[in-house]
Amino acid sequence: MLTIDGVKYFGEKELSSQYGLSVHWFRRARHEGLNLKYHKLCGRVYYKEKEVQDWFRENLISKE
């Protein structure tokens, strides 16, 4: 995890563990343009915690 000005950024491995999805899923989402925003620093990919939470909240499908 990386924190800049109080904003938390997570790497792919951290998000993979937190959300139960593979690192490959996050890479595929990025390359397929699923609108999951990401940021690069020194060649590494990071995701803002709030942006990831918002994306999952907006794309969560509930079945009743």
Chimera marker file (.cmm) of the C-alpha trace (Angstrom):
<marker_set name="trace">
<marker id="1" x="0.000" y="0.000" z="0.000" r="1" g="1" b="0" radius="0.5"/>
<marker id="2" x="1.092" y="3.498" z="-0.778" r="1" g="1" b="0" radius="0.5"/>
<marker id="3" x="-0.288" y="6.615" z="0.901" r="1" g="1" b="0" radius="0.5"/>
<marker id="4" x="0.072" y="10.039" z="-0.691" r="1" g="1" b="0" radius="0.5"/>
<marker id="5" x="-1.533" y="13.086" z="0.926" r="1" g="1" b="0" radius="0.5"/>
<marker id="6" x="-3.789" y="10.795" z="2.971" r="1" g="1" b="0" radius="0.5"/>
<marker id="7" x="-5.022" y="8.902" z="-0.102" r="1" g="1" b="0" radius="0.5"/>
<marker id="8" x="-4.467" y="5.120" z="-0.054" r="1" g="1" b="0" radius="0.5"/>
<marker id="9" x="-3.253" y="3.370" z="-3.201" r="1" g="1" b="0" radius="0.5"/>
<marker id="10" x="-3.147" y="-0.423" z="-3.464" r="1" g="1" b="0" radius="0.5"/>
<marker id="11" x="-1.141" y="-2.661" z="-5.760" r="1" g="1" b="0" radius="0.5"/>
<marker id="12" x="-2.643" y="-5.530" z="-7.732" r="1" g="1" b="0" radius="0.5"/>
<marker id="13" x="-1.558" y="-8.193" z="-5.235" r="1" g="1" b="0" radius="0.5"/>
<marker id="14" x="-3.130" y="-6.334" z="-2.322" r="1" g="1" b="0" radius="0.5"/>
<marker id="15" x="-6.415" y="-5.866" z="-4.170" r="1" g="1" b="0" radius="0.5"/>
<marker id="16" x="-6.350" y="-9.471" z="-5.306" r="1" g="1" b="0" radius="0.5"/>
<marker id="17" x="-6.152" y="-10.599" z="-1.698" r="1" g="1" b="0" radius="0.5"/>
<marker id="18" x="-8.728" y="-8.087" z="-0.476" r="1" g="1" b="0" radius="0.5"/>
<marker id="19" x="-11.372" y="-8.762" z="-3.145" r="1" g="1" b="0" radius="0.5"/>
<marker id="20" x="-10.708" y="-12.453" z="-3.778" r="1" g="1" b="0" radius="0.5"/>
<marker id="21" x="-9.929" y="-11.904" z="-7.452" r="1" g="1" b="0" radius="0.5"/>
<marker id="22" x="-6.734" y="-12.858" z="-9.236" r="1" g="1" b="0" radius="0.5"/>
<marker id="23" x="-4.026" y="-10.391" z="-10.204" r="1" g="1" b="0" radius="0.5"/>
<marker id="24" x="-4.784" y="-11.488" z="-13.770" r="1" g="1" b="0" radius="0.5"/>
<marker id="25" x="-8.387" y="-10.263" z="-13.350" r="1" g="1" b="0" radius="0.5"/>
<marker id="26" x="-7.181" y="-6.729" z="-12.520" r="1" g="1" b="0" radius="0.5"/>
<marker id="27" x="-4.752" y="-6.767" z="-15.451" r="1" g="1" b="0" radius="0.5"/>
<marker id="28" x="-7.455" y="-7.983" z="-17.830" r="1" g="1" b="0" radius="0.5"/>
<marker id="29" x="-9.906" y="-5.365" z="-16.525" r="1" g="1" b="0" radius="0.5"/>
<marker id="30" x="-7.312" y="-2.677" z="-17.185" r="1" g="1" b="0" radius="0.5"/>
<marker id="31" x="-6.538" y="-3.874" z="-20.708" r="1" g="1" b="0" radius="0.5"/>
<marker id="32" x="-10.169" y="-4.496" z="-21.670" r="1" g="1" b="0" radius="0.5"/>
<marker id="33" x="-11.116" y="-0.998" z="-20.582" r="1" g="1" b="0" radius="0.5"/>
<marker id="34" x="-13.597" y="-1.834" z="-17.836" r="1" g="1" b="0" radius="0.5"/>
<marker id="35" x="-13.202" y="1.744" z="-16.547" r="1" g="1" b="0" radius="0.5"/>
<marker id="36" x="-11.463" y="0.663" z="-13.367" r="1" g="1" b="0" radius="0.5"/>
<marker id="37" x="-9.158" y="3.667" z="-12.952" r="1" g="1" b="0" radius="0.5"/>
<marker id="38" x="-5.496" y="3.024" z="-12.231" r="1" g="1" b="0" radius="0.5"/>
<marker id="39" x="-2.332" y="5.043" z="-11.703" r="1" g="1" b="0" radius="0.5"/>
<marker id="40" x="1.272" y="4.243" z="-12.563" r="1" g="1" b="0" radius="0.5"/>
<marker id="41" x="4.329" y="5.135" z="-10.533" r="1" g="1" b="0" radius="0.5"/>
<marker id="42" x="7.799" y="3.928" z="-11.483" r="1" g="1" b="0" radius="0.5"/>
<marker id="43" x="6.321" y="1.273" z="-13.754" r="1" g="1" b="0" radius="0.5"/>
<marker id="44" x="4.022" y="-0.157" z="-11.072" r="1" g="1" b="0" radius="0.5"/>
<marker id="45" x="0.242" y="-0.034" z="-11.188" r="1" g="1" b="0" radius="0.5"/>
<marker id="46" x="-1.746" y="1.313" z="-8.256" r="1" g="1" b="0" radius="0.5"/>
<marker id="47" x="-5.442" y="1.789" z="-7.632" r="1" g="1" b="0" radius="0.5"/>
<marker id="48" x="-7.020" y="4.362" z="-5.321" r="1" g="1" b="0" radius="0.5"/>
<marker id="49" x="-8.937" y="2.648" z="-2.551" r="1" g="1" b="0" radius="0.5"/>
<marker id="50" x="-12.048" y="4.840" z="-2.983" r="1" g="1" b="0" radius="0.5"/>
<marker id="51" x="-12.122" y="4.469" z="-6.778" r="1" g="1" b="0" radius="0.5"/>
<marker id="52" x="-11.980" y="0.673" z="-6.505" r="1" g="1" b="0" radius="0.5"/>
<marker id="53" x="-14.724" y="0.600" z="-3.874" r="1" g="1" b="0" radius="0.5"/>
<marker id="54" x="-16.903" y="2.904" z="-5.985" r="1" g="1" b="0" radius="0.5"/>
<marker id="55" x="-16.321" y="0.802" z="-9.127" r="1" g="1" b="0" radius="0.5"/>
<marker id="56" x="-17.335" y="-2.424" z="-7.401" r="1" g="1" b="0" radius="0.5"/>
<marker id="57" x="-20.356" y="-0.736" z="-5.808" r="1" g="1" b="0" radius="0.5"/>
<marker id="58" x="-21.516" y="0.602" z="-9.202" r="1" g="1" b="0" radius="0.5"/>
<marker id="59" x="-20.918" y="-2.707" z="-11.030" r="1" g="1" b="0" radius="0.5"/>
<marker id="60" x="-22.252" y="-5.096" z="-8.411" r="1" g="1" b="0" radius="0.5"/>
<marker id="61" x="-25.227" y="-7.038" z="-9.709" r="1" g="1" b="0" radius="0.5"/>
<marker id="62" x="-27.716" y="-8.311" z="-7.156" r="1" g="1" b="0" radius="0.5"/>
<marker id="63" x="-29.962" y="-11.237" z="-7.979" r="1" g="1" b="0" radius="0.5"/>
<marker id="64" x="-33.055" y="-11.886" z="-5.977" r="1" g="1" b="0" radius="0.5"/>
<link id1="1" id2="2" r="1" g="1" b="0" radius="0.2"/>
<link id1="2" id2="3" r="1" g="1" b="0" radius="0.2"/>
<link id1="3" id2="4" r="1" g="1" b="0" radius="0.2"/>
<link id1="4" id2="5" r="1" g="1" b="0" radius="0.2"/>
<link id1="5" id2="6" r="1" g="1" b="0" radius="0.2"/>
<link id1="6" id2="7" r="1" g="1" b="0" radius="0.2"/>
<link id1="7" id2="8" r="1" g="1" b="0" radius="0.2"/>
<link id1="8" id2="9" r="1" g="1" b="0" radius="0.2"/>
<link id1="9" id2="10" r="1" g="1" b="0" radius="0.2"/>
<link id1="10" id2="11" r="1" g="1" b="0" radius="0.2"/>
<link id1="11" id2="12" r="1" g="1" b="0" radius="0.2"/>
<link id1="12" id2="13" r="1" g="1" b="0" radius="0.2"/>
<link id1="13" id2="14" r="1" g="1" b="0" radius="0.2"/>
<link id1="14" id2="15" r="1" g="1" b="0" radius="0.2"/>
<link id1="15" id2="16" r="1" g="1" b="0" radius="0.2"/>
<link id1="16" id2="17" r="1" g="1" b="0" radius="0.2"/>
<link id1="17" id2="18" r="1" g="1" b="0" radius="0.2"/>
<link id1="18" id2="19" r="1" g="1" b="0" radius="0.2"/>
<link id1="19" id2="20" r="1" g="1" b="0" radius="0.2"/>
<link id1="20" id2="21" r="1" g="1" b="0" radius="0.2"/>
<link id1="21" id2="22" r="1" g="1" b="0" radius="0.2"/>
<link id1="22" id2="23" r="1" g="1" b="0" radius="0.2"/>
<link id1="23" id2="24" r="1" g="1" b="0" radius="0.2"/>
<link id1="24" id2="25" r="1" g="1" b="0" radius="0.2"/>
<link id1="25" id2="26" r="1" g="1" b="0" radius="0.2"/>
<link id1="26" id2="27" r="1" g="1" b="0" radius="0.2"/>
<link id1="27" id2="28" r="1" g="1" b="0" radius="0.2"/>
<link id1="28" id2="29" r="1" g="1" b="0" radius="0.2"/>
<link id1="29" id2="30" r="1" g="1" b="0" radius="0.2"/>
<link id1="30" id2="31" r="1" g="1" b="0" radius="0.2"/>
<link id1="31" id2="32" r="1" g="1" b="0" radius="0.2"/>
<link id1="32" id2="33" r="1" g="1" b="0" radius="0.2"/>
<link id1="33" id2="34" r="1" g="1" b="0" radius="0.2"/>
<link id1="34" id2="35" r="1" g="1" b="0" radius="0.2"/>
<link id1="35" id2="36" r="1" g="1" b="0" radius="0.2"/>
<link id1="36" id2="37" r="1" g="1" b="0" radius="0.2"/>
<link id1="37" id2="38" r="1" g="1" b="0" radius="0.2"/>
<link id1="38" id2="39" r="1" g="1" b="0" radius="0.2"/>
<link id1="39" id2="40" r="1" g="1" b="0" radius="0.2"/>
<link id1="40" id2="41" r="1" g="1" b="0" radius="0.2"/>
<link id1="41" id2="42" r="1" g="1" b="0" radius="0.2"/>
<link id1="42" id2="43" r="1" g="1" b="0" radius="0.2"/>
<link id1="43" id2="44" r="1" g="1" b="0" radius="0.2"/>
<link id1="44" id2="45" r="1" g="1" b="0" radius="0.2"/>
<link id1="45" id2="46" r="1" g="1" b="0" radius="0.2"/>
<link id1="46" id2="47" r="1" g="1" b="0" radius="0.2"/>
<link id1="47" id2="48" r="1" g="1" b="0" radius="0.2"/>
<link id1="48" id2="49" r="1" g="1" b="0" radius="0.2"/>
<link id1="49" id2="50" r="1" g="1" b="0" radius="0.2"/>
<link id1="50" id2="51" r="1" g="1" b="0" radius="0.2"/>
<link id1="51" id2="52" r="1" g="1" b="0" radius="0.2"/>
<link id1="52" id2="53" r="1" g="1" b="0" radius="0.2"/>
<link id1="53" id2="54" r="1" g="1" b="0" radius="0.2"/>
<link id1="54" id2="55" r="1" g="1" b="0" radius="0.2"/>
<link id1="55" id2="56" r="1" g="1" b="0" radius="0.2"/>
<link id1="56" id2="57" r="1" g="1" b="0" radius="0.2"/>
<link id1="57" id2="58" r="1" g="1" b="0" radius="0.2"/>
<link id1="58" id2="59" r="1" g="1" b="0" radius="0.2"/>
<link id1="59" id2="60" r="1" g="1" b="0" radius="0.2"/>
<link id1="60" id2="61" r="1" g="1" b="0" radius="0.2"/>
<link id1="61" id2="62" r="1" g="1" b="0" radius="0.2"/>
<link id1="62" id2="63" r="1" g="1" b="0" radius="0.2"/>
<link id1="63" id2="64" r="1" g="1" b="0" radius="0.2"/>
</marker_set>
